[in-house]
Amino acid sequence: MAFVLGDRTIHPLTAEQALQLLELEILPDRNSLELLHGMLTEKSVKGREHGVLKTRLIMWLAGARGSVLRVGEPIRVDDPTSLPEPDLVAVEPGDYLADVPHGARLAIEVSKTSLKLDTEIKAPLYAATGVPDYWVVDVAARRVRVYRDPTPDGYEAITTHGPTGTLQPLAVDVEPLDLAVLFDGLR
C-alpha cells in the first residue's frame, strides 16, 4: 500500500512494525504518538476538562460487567496501517499482555481539539472493524456524538445527545450514563 510523494515511493508503517518499534524502544514516548493510516501522528495535549470528563467516564465504566476497560491503550482495527488509541474502550475479557485487542464493544474519545480527527479519521476505522458503539464526547458543545450501525463504509446512524439525558451502550452491561452528571460544572 505504497504511495508516491514527489518522485519517491513512500511505504506506510504497519501496526505490526509500530508494535515492534515500541517493543524495541526505538520510538519516542508512545503516549505522545498514534499510528493512523501508516503515519505516526502526534496526540493532542490534554486539558483540564478532558481529564475531568475522562475520569468521570472511567468511574462510570468501572461498573461494567463482562467487559474489560482499557484507558489510552491501542486497539487493532481492520486497517493494517492503523493502531488507534481511544481514550476509553470496553473490550472482550482476555489477557492482552501478548497482543492488542481487536476492535471493541464500545470506544470513546473525549474531544476538544481533535474533533475532526475523531469524527473523520477514526470513525471510519472503527466502523470498518465493526465496533458497534463509538462515542465522541464533544467538550466544547457539551454533547456526545453516538455512532452506531457500523458498515465497511462508515456508520449508518449518527446521533447527538446532551447536555442532559442518558445514554446506554449497546454491547456493554453498565448502568446508563447520566449526561448531566458527566458535564456537571463545565463551562
N, C-alpha and C positions, 0 to 999 in steps of 0.2 A: 504494500500500500504506500509506495513512494510517491512523492510529488516533486515538481520542479520549482526551484527558486532561482530566477535568472537563468544561468546556464548550468546549474548544479542540481543533481538529484539529491533530495532530502529523504531520509528514512526515519519515519516517526518511531519514537521509543515505544516498546510494548509494555504491557503491565508486568509480564514476566521479567523483562530486562530491568524495569524500575525496581521491582522487588529484590532482584539480585544485587543491584547497586546499593540499595538500602541495607541489605544484609551485610555487604562488604564494607559498609560505612563510607562509600565513595561520594554519595550525595550529601549535601549540607543538611542542616536541621530539617528532618522530614516533616516537622509540624508547620513549616512555612511553605511547603510545596504540595502540589496536587497534579496528577497526570490526567490530562483531558485531551483526547484526540491526538495522542502522541507527543504532546508538548508539556513540559513541566511548567506549571503556572504558579505564580505567587498567590498565596491566600491573602485575603483582606485582613487588615488589622482589626481586632475585635474591640468594640467599645463597651462601655458600662451597661447600656441597655441590652446589648447582645448577650452579655454574661448573665444578667438577671433573668432574661427570658429563657436562656438555655438551662439555667439552674432550675427554674420552675418546671420546665418540661422534663428534666431528669427526675425531679421529685415525683411528678405525675406518672411517668413511665416506669418508675421503680416498682410500682404496684402491679405491673403486667404479669399475668400468669401464662406460663408456657412459651415465653419468648425470652431471648437474651438481649439486653440493652447494651449497645456499643456507642461510645461517645467519641466523635472525632477520629474514627478509625476507617480505613478504606474498605470498600466492598467491591467485589468483582461484578462487572456488567458484561453484556454480550459483545461489546466493542473491545477487542483485544488491545487497543491502544489507549484505553482509559481505565483509571483506577480512582474514581471519585471518593471523596471523604465527606459524607454528610455530617452535619453537626450531631445528629442522633439517628440511630437506626434500631429497629427491633427485628431480630433475625431468628431463624430456627435455632433451637438449642443445639449446642455442639461445642467441641473443644477446637478453638481456632488458633491454637499455638502453631501448628504446622502450615496452615493455609488461611487465606482470607475468605470469608463467606461470600457465596454467590447470591446476589440480589438481597432482598429484604422483604419483610411483611409490611413495614412502614418506614419511610425515610423522611426526615425533617431537616430543613435548612432554616436557620434564623438569618434573615437577610436585611441588611441596611444599605451597604454599599455594593453588594453582589447580586442585586435583584435580577439584572439582565442575565448574568451567568447562570444563576439558579433556575431561571424560567426558560431561557432559550437554549442553553447548552446541556445542563444536567437533566432537565425534564425529559427530553427525548432519549437520553441514555437509560434512565430508569424505566421509561415506558417500554423500550425495545427489549429490556431484560425481564419485563413482566412484573415489576414492583406494583402491587395493587393500589397502594396508597402513598402519594408523595405530597407532603405539605410544605409550603413556603410561608414562613411567618414573616410578613412584611412589617418591620419595626416602625417605619415612618407612618404608614397608613393605619396601623393597629388592626390589621386584618390577617387572615390566614387564607391563602390560595390552596385549594384542595384539588389535586389531580387524581382522577380515577379512570377506570376502564382502559388499561394500557393496551396498545397495539404496537406492531413494529414501526409504525409511522408517527407515534405520539399518543398522547392521552385523548380519549374521546370526550371525557367530561371534566370541565374545569369550573369550579365554583369558588365564590369568595364569601367568607364568614367573618363576623365580628363587628365591632369590638365586644359584643355581648353574645350570649347564646352558648351552645355546647357543640362539641364535635366528638364523634365516635369513630375510631378506626375500624376498618373493615375486617382486618385479619389479626388484630391484637386484642387479647382479653384483658381489658382495663376499663376502669370507670370512665365515663365521658369527660372530656376536657372542658372545663368552665373557662370560656374566653375572657369573661370579666375579671376572673382571678388572674389569668395569665397576663393581661395587660394592665392590671391594677397599679396605679401610681405613675405610670409612664406618661410623659407629656407628648 
